[in-house]
Amino acid sequence: MKTAIMYGAGNIGRGFIGKVFADSGYEVCFLDIMQDIIDDMNARGEYHVRIVSNAGEEDTVVKPVRAVNSLTEQAIDEIVNCDIMATAVGVNVLPKIAPVIARGAAARMARNGRPLDIILCENQLGADELMRGWINENLTDEQRAWADQNLGLVEASIGRMVPPLTPEMRARDRLLICVEPYSELPVDRDAFRGEIPDLKGLIPYSPFEFYIKRKLFLHNGGHALCAYLGYEKGYEYIWQAIADPEICDAAKASMMASARALVKKFGEGVRENVESNVTDLLFRFQNRALKDTVARVGADPVRKLRRNDRIVGAALFAIEQGVDPAPIVKGIAAALKFDRAEDATAPELQQALKAQGIEYVLTRYMGLAPDEPLYGMIREAVR
């Protein structure tokens, strides 16, 4: 049986990619440092994924699986011998696992020389370039030359939403993961060094910039707008916000503005793709079983209002493509009213607005210059 390595046994690792590997006929070896998770997985050889929606729940079993501590020599052996690999550890952890992957790649070069493709499930722009840089820091010139030709670092767009588990559910089964039904896995077709694997739900695509922008501007942007408009109206959950006709219309208008910009950029061939994605997302946001809160989705407005992020970035992209960003600007104005005291960055943003004004926030937090059209549009919307 073919072997797949899943580096990271968290929500996406177990709930999405590990399941994709198992469903596609691979034995799945998880690399992690959480010894209790490792021990449970090895004792059972399987775990459960619960697919939840407004229609009900469906429990599925993921097997065969096993786990190895990523800090051991066995982890290097697994990397040498596997057929495919993926990471889902979080962007901040990637530099910490790069030395392990580098050691595995160097050993693979020495022992069998087979190409290795690693699907990076991190939702980070340029994750492939960042990861290659961190890996190369731990390789010799000869190993680096081999890795450039044989180590594929494949960006993925992760859209599957994972609801939180209650403490009681975790106590009953710490390997259990709940997920929504959506399970598409778009990846960068051009980044593979070996044959593209036959994985369920895999969508190899080029140019992959399309899927990166689709995820950020349609999914993340639409989700955030629902949260900020929902917060204004006092809703607790995203499903409550999207059930409000005014918010639903505003979210759809914002997402369709980004969709039109995507069509302008990538051509008429993507129109059906983006329009169906908008419809699908508006439906998925209604999923009560996800228990997704307005507070979580709207959290950290300082990050979400950056120039290259989901809302301001979407508005700039729309302007660049000749599309009116007014529906997106409505979401930006709502984000500036997100004053949740318990949030990590909302109080800082509110203090800046109060003490130094909207012009300072536009420049300091959004990176906008006064001569940019979006600067004036947001200023007028706020006023």
N, C-alpha and C positions, 0 to 999 in steps of 0.2 A: 504493500500500500504506500502511496505517495505521502510525504510528510510536509506539513506546513507549520511554520513557526509564527506564533502570535506574540509579539513582544509587548506585554502589557495586558494584564488580566482584569481590567476595569470594565466600565459600562460598555464602551464601544468594542473593546477587545472580546469580551464574552458575549455581549448582547447582539453584536452585528458581525464583525469580521470572522471571529472564531466559528460562528454558526455558518457563515458563508463557506468557509473552508470545509467544515464537516459535511455540510449538505452537498458539497461538490466532490466528495469521495476522498478527502484527505484525512489522515490522522493528524490531530492538532496538538502541537507541543507549545504550551504557554511558557514564556520566560517572564519572571517577576521576582520581586524580593519579599512579598508578603507570604511568610512561611505558613500561616494558617490556611490561606487560599491554596498554596502549593500542596500541602498535606491533604486537604479535603479532596482536591481534584485527583490526586494520585490514588487515594483510597477508593474513590467512587468510579473513576474512569469516565465520568459523564457529569453533566449539569443540566439544569432546566432553564429554558427561556420562555417567558410568558408574554404572548402577543396580546396587547390590550387595545380595545377600541370601544366606541359607543355601542357596538353590536354585541360585546361580550369579551370573554377571555379564551385563549387557546394555549395550552401548555405543550411545549415541544421539548424533546430530549436531544442534547448535543453530545455526540460520541463518535468515535473513540477519542478521548482527550487525556493528556497527562501534563505535568508541569515540572519545570526545572528552575532552580534558583539561578538568576541571571549573573550572580557574582561567582559562580563556580566554573571549573574547567569543563564540566559537562555541557554548559551553555555554549562554549566555543565549539565543541564537537557537534552539537545540534546544528549550529549555523553552517558548519562544513558540509554536513550531509543532507540538509533539507532540500526540498524542491521549490519552495516559494516561501516568502516571509512578509510580514506586515508589522507596522508599529502603530500603537495607539496609546501613547504615554503622556501626551500633553507637550506643547511646544517648549515649555521651560525645562522639561526633563530630557529632551533630545540631546543636548550636549553631554549629559551624564551617561547616556547609553551608547554614544558614538564610539568611545574606546573599546567597548565590548564588541560592537559590530565590526570595528576595524580589525581587532584580533581575529575574529571569525573569518573575515574576508581574507586576511593574510594567510591564515591556516588553510583556507579553501584553495587559494592560489597554489600553495605548496603541495597539497595532498591530492587534489583532483582537477583543479583548474576550471571547473564548471561555472558558467555564468550564474549569477544570483540576482533576482529582482526582488526589491523590497517596496511594498506598497505603503506609503506614508499617509496614515489616516489621521492627520493632525489639523486640518482646516487652517493652514497657515500659508499665506502667499509666499511663494519662493521657498517652500520647505525643502525642496530637492537641493537647491543651491546651498542653503544653510547647512543641511545635513552633510552634503559632500565636503564642505569646508571643514566641519568638525571631524569627520572621519579621516580626511587627508592629513590632518594634524598628527595623527597617530600611525601614519604609514611611511615607509621609506619611499624613495623616488621610484624604485622598481615596482613596489607594491601599488603605488599611486597610479602608475601607468597601466598596470593590469586592471585596477579598479575602474579607471576611466572607461575601459573597453568592456568590462565584464560585470560591473556592479551597477544594476539599474535602480535608480531612486525615483519611484513612480508616485507623483502626487495624486491624491484622491480627493473627491468632494464628498464629505460625510453629511448626509441630510437626515439620517434616521434619528428620531427624538426618543430619549430614554427618560421615563418618569422616575421620580424618587421612590425608594422603598420605605415603608414604615419601619420603625425599630423592631416591631413584632415580626414582620416578614423577614428581616435580616436575621433575627434570633432563631427563627425556625429553619432557615436555609441560607447560609451566607454566600452560596454560589448562585442563588436565584437572581435573574435579571428580567425586568419587564421592559418591553419595547413596543413601539407602534408598528403597524403592519408594513409600512413603506420600507423597501430594502434595496433600492437601486444603488449601485456603486460605480459612478463615473470615475475613470482614471485616465491619465495621460498616455495615450497610445504611443507617442514618440519616445517615451522614456525607457521602454523595456529593452533589455539587452539579450534576453533569451526569448523563447516562444511565449506569446501572450497566453496565460493559463485560461482554461475553460472553467470559469467560476460562475455560479448562479448569481444573476443580477449585475454582473460586470458589464460596464459600458466603456470600452476603449474609445477615446475621442481625440481628434486633433482639428484645430488648435485647442488645447485644454484651457486656455485663457477663457473661453466661452463658459465652461462649467464653473470655473472659479468665480467669475462675475455673476453668473446666474445664481449660485448659492448665496453669495454675499449680498447682492442687491435685491433679489426676489425673496429668498427665504429669510435671511437674517434681517434685512431691511423691513420687510413686511411684518415680521414677528415683532421687531422693536417698535414699529409704529403702533401696532395693536396694544402693546404694553403701555406706551406713553399716553395714548388717547384713553386707554382704559383706566389708567391711574387718575387722569383728570376727572373721570366720571365715578371714581370710587369703587371700581371692580377689583375683586381679588384674583380671579383666574382669567387666563387668556380666553378660555371658551366662553366666559361671560362677556368679555369685551367684544369678541367677534360676533356674538349673537345680537349685539346692538347694531341695528341697520345703519346708523350714521357712521359708526366706526368701521363696519364691514365695507361700506362704500368707499370710505377714505383709504382703507388699506388696499382695496382693489385698484383704486385710481393710482395710488403710489406705485404699486407693483407693475401696473400696466405701463406707466411712464418708463420704468426701468426696462420692461419687456420691449417697448418700442425702440428704446436706445440699443438694446442688444440686437434687434433685427437690423437697425441701421448699420451697426458695426460688423456683424457677422453674416448678413445677407438674408434674403427671404427664406432660405432653406431652414432657418431655425425658428420661423414664426410659430408653426404648430407646436414645436417643443416648448417654447417659453409661454405661450398662451395656455397650453394644457397644464404647465407647471403652476401658473397662477391659480387656476381652478382647483388643482389638486391641493395646493397649500391652504387655500381658504377653507377647504373641506377638512384638512388635517388639523388646522388650528382649532376646530370644533371638538376635538377628541377630549372628552371630560376625564377619561381614564389616565391621561398624561399628568393631570393635576399640576399643570404648568402655571406658576403664579406670575402676575404682573410685576411683582417685586423682583423675581429672578430674571425674567426676560429683559426688564428695563435696567437691571443693575449695572453700575459703573458707567454712567453717561459720559464721563470724561473720555473713556476709551471709545465708546460707541459714537461719539461726535467728532472723532479725528477725521482729518481730511481724506484719508484713504480707507475709511471704514464704511459701515453698512448704510448710513443715511446721507451724510455729507458727501461721501464718495459716490453714492448713487446719483445725487443731484448734480455733481460736477460731471459725471459720465453722461447724464442726460443732456446737459448743456453742450458738452463736447460733440454730441451726436445730433445737435439741432432739435432736441425734444424739450418741451416746456417742463421744467422741474417743479412747477407750483404744487402739485399734490405731494411731492416728497418734502418740500419746504414746510408744509403743514405739519408733518411728522417731526421735523427739526424743531419747530416752534414749541410743539408739545413736549419734546425731550427737555427743553430748557425750563419747563415748569415742573419737572420731576424732582420734588424736594423732599424725598423720603429721608428722614433723619437717620435711620439705621443703615443707609447705604454707605458703601465705602468711599464714593467720590461725589455723590450728589450734594452734600453740604458744602464742599469746596467750590463747586460750580455755582451754587446759589449765592455764596458769599462774594464770589468774583462779580457776579451780575449786580449784586446790591452795591458793592463798594466801588467797582470800577466801570460798570456799564457794559452794555451789549457789544459795543465796538471792541473793547478789550477782549471779551470772550471770543468774538469772531476771529480775532487775530491770534490770540494766545492759545486757545483750545482747539479751534477748527483749522488754523493755519491758512486763513483766507486773507487776501490783500484787499484794501479798500477799492481798488479799481476792477475787481472781479465782479461780474454780474450777480453771483450768488450772495456775495457780501451784502449788497443792497437789498436783495430779495428777502433774506432772513431778517435783516434789521427792520424792514418795514412790516414783516409778518409779526414780529415780536411787539413792535410799537402799536 
